Amino acid sequence: MNIALIALPGPGKQLLPPLTLAYVATLLEQRRHIVRIYDLALDPEVALEAALQPLRSFRPQVMIISGETPEPITAAVDALQGDRYSLVLPVQMSRTGLDANHVCAGVLQWLDKQHVPQPTPITGAANSQPLDIDTLPLPARHLLSLERYNLRAVGGELQTTLLIGAMESSDGRLALRSPTQLVSELRSISQEFGMRHYLIPDVPVTLDRAWLVELLTRICDAGLGVSWEATASPGQLDEALVAHMARAGCESVHFQLDAVRVFESAVDREQLRLAVEQLRRHTIFIRATVKLVPPYESIPHLVDVAATFGLDDVRFDVAKIEAASVGADETQLREMARQIYAQGRDRQRFISRFGPALGNLIWKLRGPRGSTENLDDEGMTA
């Protein structure tokens, strides 16, 4: 049976491969179905009707339409009604694989019935018992154009995503994958695709310290020569753990920060400061996503504080609904935060070189002219 798996464009986030669909594809291939993955997010400017055109030459008997939000799924189902495909299954799912165990169970259960009269959206978790995350086979990356996602490591090398855990239940509890399986997958990807750089999204690696130490030890022992980037909690890092992460190939750490909670709490600020110092000593790149919430009048102060930590890359996240609730525009808020942050980093480089008093004076005399992109390594105008 020919089965087409369609991944629809999602909200304005970093474009990641549809790993959940790739897990589904592997299970379907094991059942000897002919499977194709069509990721419409790779060409978002193409109209939906035109994007679906390649399906007609494949002639699938089953279509599984996936998206992160209901609206585009409904639009795609409507666009396919005229083609009279025998079976169409809309499924709301993540791209990262975070719900792969639930979605895979739901899809297989639906296919086993094979008599759905109308397309009825499912959400895996609500319709079937999830599969054990460690029983899932490796995702069908050979069906994805990995090079087209333009995921880049710190040095510009091509990255791909790696799932380290999935939702265990509907209450948000996470189940971490076996470190042995993860090392086996890293070895398989390296040998089959020649990729050495990995992005670990969604699940913080610091969620379980004992599990992380085992994973780091196994990566070191395997000698794979891989590098990776992962999310971590500043308060869970210490010198020994950071050193172990560096030996195991960690090249970048991503912090997800709530601006109000972190930058107005002396304890959280100190934890972040220590974490940054430890990561710096091991030359690990530091990224951060700073979440900004109402009241937005505090943005200048909070962003100015964020600029003092010396993070390598900072992005600001403003929820569209929250901004709209107070009559603000999320795009303008992000741009304002970015400009304030650039000026704060500019001032901080003078302070780091000349001290607080003289550094602040020089910066004020010089004027807040743009970002640190115009400065040399010592903080002077290039």
N, C-alpha and C positions, 0 to 999 in steps of 0.2 A: 504494500500500500504506500502511495506517495503522500507524505505529510509535510506541509509547509509550516514553519514556525516564524511568525512575524513579530519583530520587536519595533514598537512605535517610539517616536521621539518623546522625551519626558520634559519635565520642568528645566529651567535654565541652569543646569548643573554641569559638572565635568562629565564629558561623555565617556562612559565605561562600556566594555564589551558586555553583552547580555548573558552573563554567566549562568543565571538560573535557567534560561532557555537551553544553554549548552548542556546542562545536566539532564534536562528533559530529553534532548536529542540523543544522548548516549543511551538512555534506557530504551528509547524507541528503536535505535539501531540494533540493540541487543535482541529486540523482537523481530529483527529482519525487515523493518520498514525502511523505505528510502526517504531520507530526511534532508531538508534544506533549511537554512536559516537566512532570513531576509531582514537585515537591520535597516529600517527606514531612517533611523536617526543619523546615519552616515551621510545622507543627502537630504537634509531637512527642508531645503528650499524647493525640492521637487513636489509638485501637487500630489495629493494622495492617490488620485485615479491613475496618474502616470507611474507612481512608485509601485503600484500593485500590478502593473502590466506584465513584468517577468513571470508572475505566477501562472499566467495563462499557458505558457509554453511548458511549464513543469506539470501542469494538470494534476494538482493534488486532490486526493479524495477527502483529506482532512486538513483543516486550517486551524492553527492555534494562534490566536492574536493576543499579544501581551503588551501591557503598558503599566506605567506607575500610577496613573490616575484614570478614572472612569471615562472622562469626556472623549479623549482620542480613541479609546477602545470602541465606544458606541459609534463614533463617526466611521471607523474602519469597517465595523460590522455592517453598517448601512450601505457603505460603498460596495460591499461584496454581495449584497442581496441579489443584484441583477444577474450575477454569474451562476447562481443556483448550485453552489458547492454542496456536496451531500452532508458534510458535517463541518460546522464552524464552532469553535470553542473560544470564547473570550476569557482571558485570565488576567487579573490584576496581580502583578508581581514586581519585585525589585530587579535591578540589573546585576547587583553584586553577588547574588546567590544566597543572601541572608535568609530567604524563605524557601530555598531549593528543596529541602526535605518535605515541606508541606505541599508545595506546588507539584512536585513529582508524584507524590501519593495521590493528589487530587486528579491529575491528568490521567494517570494509569487507571484509576478507578472509573473515570468517565469513559475512557476508551474501551474498557472491558464491557461496558454496557452497550455502547455503539447504537443507541436508539434514541438520541436526544432530538425531539421534534423541533425545538426552537433553541437558538443560542442563548444560554443562560450563564451569566458570569459566575465564576467560582473564585474562591480565595483559599484554596488548598486546606488551610487550617480548619475552616468551618465545615468542611465536607468529608474529611477522612482523617485517619490517624497518620501523623507524619512519619516518614521513614527515618531510621537512625542515620544521622549525618555521616557516620563512619562506614555505613553499608553502601552509600552512593558510589557508583563508579566515577572515574575522572571525567570531567566535562569534555564535550566534543569540541575542543578548540580548533581542530582541523576544519570545522565548518565556519569558522570566523576569520575575517580578514584582520588579523591582530595589528598589522602595521598601519591600518587606516585610522585607528583610534588616537594616534598621536599622543599617547601617554609617554612622558619623558622623565627619566631619572634626573638627579641633580646635575650629572655631567652631560646630559643630552641624549643618553642612550635610550633605546626603546624599552618600555615597560609593559608588563601585562599584570592582570589582577590575580590574586590568590585568596581563596576563601579559607579562613581559619576557624570559623564557627557559624552556627546558624540558630535561628529561633527554635527553642525547644517546645515552647507552649505559647498560647495566645496572650499570656500575661507579660511577655517580653523577656523571659528567661532565656539565656543563651547556652548552647552546648558547644564546647570547644572540640575541635577535631583532634584525633590522635597525632601526637608529634611524629610518630613513625610514618603515618600515612602522608603527612605534610612533606616530610623529607623525600619520601618516595615520589610524590607529585613533582616536587622541585627538580628532582633528578630526571624524571620523565620529560618535563617541559624543556629542560636544558638540552637534553639529547635530541628530542624530536624537532624543536623549533629553534634551537640555538640561542635562546633568550636567557639572560643572566640577571635581569633587574625586575623586581616585583613590587607591586603596590598592594598593600593589605588594607582594604577599606572597611568602614563601618565598625568592626569589632576591635576595641583597644587590646593590644597585646599584653597590657599590664593588668588585665581582668583577673588573672590567676597567676600569682608569682611562681608557684611550684611548677605549673604547666609550662610557663614561659622559660624557666631555667632548663627544664628537660628539652624543650624545643631548641633552645640555643645550643645546648650541649650536643644534641644530635646533628645539628647543622654543622657545627665545628668538626665533629668527628667524621662526617661524611666527606668533608673537603670538596664541596661542590663549586666553590668560587662564585657564589651568588651574592647579590646585594639586594637590599629591600628597604622599603619605606612603610612605616606603620603609624597608627594613632596610638598615643600613650597618655596616661594621666601624670601630670607633673609630680603630684604628691606620692606616687608609687615608685618613682625613680630614686636611685641612690648610686653612689660611685661604683660599687661592685657590680650592680646590675647593668649600668650603662657601659662599663668596660666589657662585660660579657656580650652585650648586644653588639658592640663595635667589632669584637672578634668574630662574631657570627655573621657579619656583613651588613649591619644596619648602617645605611648611609644618610637616612633622613627620618626625622620624627615629626609627627603632626600633632599639635595640641588643639583641642576644641575648647574654646574659652568663652564663658559667659562674662561679658564685660563688667556687669554690675557686681556679680559675686566675687570675681577674681580681683579686680582692680580696686575695690573698696574694702577688701578684707586683708588685714596685715598678714595673717597666717597664709592665705592663698598666694599673696604676692611673694612672700619669702620662699614658699615652695617652688613657685615658678622661677624665681631668681636662681635658686640653688640648682634646679634642673637644667636651666640654660647654661650655667657655669660648667656643670658636669658634662653635658653634651658637647660644649665648646672644646673642652680638654681632649675629647676624642674625635674632634673634627667631624661631628655629625651635624648635618644641615638641619635647621629648625624652621618649620612652617607653623603657622597658626591660623585658625579661622575664629574670628572674634564675633560673637553674636551680640547684636545691639537690639535692645528692647526699650519700649517707652518707660519713663519719659525721655524723649530724645533731646531735651534741653541739656542733659548731662553728657552728651556725646563728646563735646570738645574736651572736657576734663578727663573722661575715661580713655579716650583715644590718645590724649597727651601722655597719660600714665603708661599706656601700652608701648609707646615709643621709647620708653626708657629701658626696656628689657633687652634690646639688641637682637630681636628675632630676625631671621634671614628673609622670611617671606610672610606677609600678613594679608589676609583677605577678610573683608567685613561682610557679615551675613545679616540681612534685614528681612524679616518675614513680610511679604506683601500684604497679607491680611492685617497683621498687627499695625503696619504703617498706615494702611487705609483707614483703620478704626479711629485714628487720631488726625485724619486729614493730611497725612504726609505721603511723599512719594519715595518708595524704597530705593530707586535708582539715584535720586538726588542725595539721599541720606548716605548711601555707600560712597558716592563721589566726595561728599563733604568730609566723611571720615578718612578717606584715602588722602585727601589734601592735608588735613590736620596731622595725620600720621607722618606724612613725608616731611612736613615742617618740624615736627617733634624729633624725628630721627636726625634731621639736619642739625638742630640745636644740640642734641645729645652727643653727636660726634665732636663738636667743639668742647663740650663739657668734659668728655672723656680725655681729650688731649690737653686742655689747658686748666681744668678744674672748674668747679661750679661758678665761682665769681667771675673769673676772667672769661671763661667759655661763654657764659650767658651774655656778658658785655660785648664780646666780639660778635656774637650772633645777632644781637640787637643792632649794633652798628652796621653790620653787613646787610641785615634785613633778611626776612624769610623768603629767599628767592628760589622757589622750586624744590626739588627733591634731592636726595643724596646721589642721584645718578650723575650729577654734575661735579661731584667731589672725588678727589683722589683717595687713596687708602688711608691718608692721615687726616682727612676731613677738610682739606683745603680745596679751593676752586680749581678745577682742572683747566 
